[in-house]
Amino acid sequence: MATHVRKHCVAQRHPPLARAAKAPVQRILSEAEIRPDKIRYYLERRDPDFISKMKKVLVIYRKVALAAAEGVMNAEGKTVFTLTAYEKPGV
């Protein structure tokens, strides 16, 4: 890392770093809480049926929105309200 800093510092307008050794570079990274040695990543699982499932959900939301706009009543004449609950597996 220090070699890279020395090689590119002048072009990046930081000429004082031209003589930077390993310790100052580590101190700068530490103060900025930058950890190049620590890799952070996440695993993305792709559902092959996602598009078809998404379409079904969006159709349901659209039907609910249209029904709410029209004011849905049950057989006794009372207003029907729709409640949506979201589920996040693994949380």
N, C-alpha and C positions, 0 to 999 in steps of 0.2 A: 504494500500500500504506500509506504514512504517513497519507494522508487517511482511509482506512478505520480505521486504528488510532486516530486522534484522535477519530473519530466514535463509536466503540464502546467505548473503553477504560473510561469511567466505569461503564457498565452491566455491564462484565465485572470490575469491582472493581480496576481498574488506573489510578486517577486521575493518577498521575505522568506517564503517557504522553499526557496531553491536549495537551501542547505538543511532542510528538515530531516531529522533522523526518525527512527521508529518511535521513540518515546513521546516526542511532541505530537506526532500524528495520532497516536493512541490517546493522548490526553485530550486533544481537540475532539475526537470522536466520542470519547467518554463524556465530556462536558455537554455535548450536543445529544447525548443519549442515543447514539447511532451504534448499532451492533452488527457490523458486516459478517461476523462469524455466526450469528444466530439467524437461521432461516425460518421464516414464518410462511405457512401455506395452509390451504384448506383443501379438502377433498370434495369435489363436486360430483354428485350422482345425477345422471341424466335419465329421466324416465322416458322410454321410447313412446309411451302413450300420452305424453304431456299435452300435446296439441289437441287431441280429441277430448281429453279430460277438461282442458281449459275452455274449450268451446261449450261443453255441457254446462259448466259452472256459469259462464257468461250468459248463456241463454236463460238459466234460472234467475240470475240477477236482473236481467232485462224484464222477465215476466213479473217478478216481484215489484220492480219499479213501475211498470205499467199498471199493475193491479192497485198499488198504493195511490197512484195518481187518480185512478177512477173511484177509489173509495169502496173497497170490498166489504160486503155484508154477508153474514151467515144466515141460516134459515130462520132464526128468530129476529132478524133485522139488526143485530148488533154488529158494530164495526170490527173487522178482523185486522189484527196487527201481525206483522211478520218480524220475527227475531232471528238474527243470523249469528251463529257462533263459529269462530274459526278454530281449527285444530292444527297444532304444530307438533307432529310426532317428534319425540326425542328431546323436547324442551321441558 
